[in-house]
Amino acid sequence: MSSRIRSTVIKLKIITVLALAIASMTIVAIGAAAPANTIDLASIDGLGEYLVDQDGMSLYYFANDTAKSEASSCGDTCIQYWPPFHTGQIIIPLDLSSFDFDTIYREDGSAQTTYKGWPLYYYTNDYNPGDIRGQGINDVWFVAGPDMMP
């Protein structure tokens, strides 16, 4: 075999290996899972669907807040039990509308995600995904959900 033919065969082998590598990477990229929702829906009998974070922790609204006021009524003592929820990137299921979510900035400058104008919170006594121990506390704390907002 001449050196010219040998050189051509080697180049073809290299091109083939590179093409296979690119095809493999494309298949992996196509098969990669979509990013997880940063806000999702959970459901419980008697309550219906409600918002949870990416880990399944329940999200609440505070009835003493005012929707679309750009402020939270839950101050320093309150946030010890009801920490504000914030996600920088809102990824939601198709059942929800991205137009219902926004961000406000609290007095201390921290960001808080809102749903239908209502600031969202966690409850510190919810220990596990799906816990809704804060539901109805003092008749002002409620899980947030598509059919649950005032």
C-alpha positions, 0 to 999 in steps of 0.5 A, a space after each residue: 500500500 502506498 504512503 498516499 493511500 495509507 495516509 488517506 485511510 488514516 484520515 478516513 478513520 479519524 473522520 469516522 471516529 470524530 463523526 461517531 463521537 459527535 453523534 454520541 454526544 448529540 444522542 446524550 444531549 437529546 436524551 438528557 432530562 429537562 431541568 426540574 421544575 423550581 415550582 411544582 404542584 402537589 395535591 392532597 385530598 380535601 385541599 386540592 393542588 398547591 404549590 411546592 418548591 423543587 424539593 416538594 416543600 409547601 409554599 404559603 401565602 399570608 392573608 395579611 399581605 396585600 396582593 400586588 403591593 410589592 411588599 411583605 407584611 411578614 417582618 423580622 419576627 415573622 420570618 423566623 417561622 415563615 421564611 420567604 421563598 425565592 427562586 431565581 429561575 422559575 421553571 413550572 409545569 404546563 398547568 401553571 402560567 409564568 405570568 402569575 409569578 414575579 419577584 418583589 424585594 423586601 425591606 432588607 433587599 432580599 428577593 421573594 417570589 410572588 404568585 398572583 401578586 402574593 409573596 410566597 413563604 415556607 413554614 419552618 415546622 414543615 419537615 418533609 415534602 408534602 407537609 402542610 402543617 402551616 395550613 390555616 394557622 391563625 386563619 391567616 396562613 394558607 398553602 398557595 395554589 391555583 384555586 386557593 388564592 383570595 
